[in-house]
């Protein structure tokens, strides 16, 4: 009670008191958990979401298909103080957040590959699942005779798609996703494509017309269901040979924190949250959504929580860094059998950390690098609208960030595939080996450190290394051919402060966390590649080919050079080690047993 009274007193405006005001969107998790964390970091909550004089916002993205980012800039940007931290990056929703964006990015890469020696092709990774959109008109299905028919014009790039699928390995399986209204996977289902469906383009059109409708929509008692009226769908390749956990399909919820578009700065939580299905994997029953699509305790599956958690002999794996996770991993084989990876869980952990996790890092890096130029163009337009909103007064654009929560599928060979990128999903998970239903969503300061990275608490550790950092920045700038201006120094200071506040669960994914050899007698874990770059073991590498494809801006190059030449951990005293489930100091072991 005394602590709450002090917090309330702090948030009363006074003569000499500088108060930082925050607001969140009104969704329950933001309104409760996130707000409490921000209060603990010393911010004061504004009672009105659209209050003026705001310093911090965290919640859903502002832009959508109905309100583009320029609309937000015209009407709401003036509610924020100069230097405010705004948890919404313009354009992310339309580029990543919409269901149809999966297909847009996949076709973009297909187009790039038709251009000889196009520089961006190396960013088009196989970890992005093949996808295509069907843009039929929405209508309510009332009888089988009125289902309607898809035509070729409803499918962008129809002829190219048809020819690609004819040459592909069949049968293939596709998740069919309504482009809108897919909360809790409603309206999603699996469709199987066989060679007979591709005998002719007409047969393929018939398959599409049949596949966009949920199987149960053909039954009379379900005609009135709202989910039967959705006709704009996205087809995404289904990973039908998945890695399994205790014979069940799963996907991994990840968290990425983007703190800047130019220069690009991305952080990743060093473990994922497994979402395991309630039923044993069976590819022969595609209609069972609780096996293939609806993970964990989806209400539609009708599974009692106690029964679900009791079905896991060693407890539910609430983190991919838990021994429980590695004990239960197995590979699904085409004949329907299941092959356990290894009886030695440290060997399985080594395989996961050295193959699966760097693959996940690379997948995220490449797709963000691929779309960065599009995001930058949208951001420039938004900043222009902001300046108009401020009537031409001297105004620095708000600092924007966002928390992404992608879902990743893993095949039996350990190859990761990005299924979708959710906007601002909440952080969950724990490394406790066993626990009941009540601690399923335990947060071990993951969210707090994400907020500290972006500066919600004002980067409180900065005062401990201010002099050392400023001296290092001055020395670095003196050695550059191009002199640093004050904005350059501010950028280097901010990026170093972010790194110093990552805590033990986050690390910087881009620019990559460089391995600087420690002082003797400590062993040197660094690996030197053919380009004379120094890397940590089991780290996704960004070579010159990828950097060229990325098309770095001068600010990107400045930041890369700084982290390349300066051991920033020696400045702030926090040893940052990238990789899955790795907390410094980390001893790297060579395992001879491979799963």
BELBELNOR-V160300 format. One record per helix or strand. SS is the DSSP state (a for helix, b for strand). FROM is the first residue (numbers start at 1). TO is the last residue. If there is no record, write none. Layout:
ss;from;to
SS;FROM;TO
SS;FROM;TO
//
This chain:
ss;from;to
a;2;10
b;21;24
a;28;40
b;44;45
b;54;58
a;69;75
a;77;79
b;80;86
a;92;97
a;101;113
a;119;123
b;128;128
b;131;135
a;144;146
a;152;154
a;158;166
b;172;178
a;183;185
b;189;193
a;195;198
a;201;211
a;215;218
a;220;222
a;226;229
b;232;237
b;242;245
b;248;248
b;250;253
b;256;260
b;265;269
b;273;277
a;289;292
b;295;295
a;299;301
a;305;310
a;323;328
b;329;332
b;338;340
a;345;389
b;399;400
b;402;411
b;416;423
a;437;439
a;446;454
a;462;479
a;486;500
b;506;510
b;527;528
b;534;535
a;544;550
a;554;565
a;569;572
//
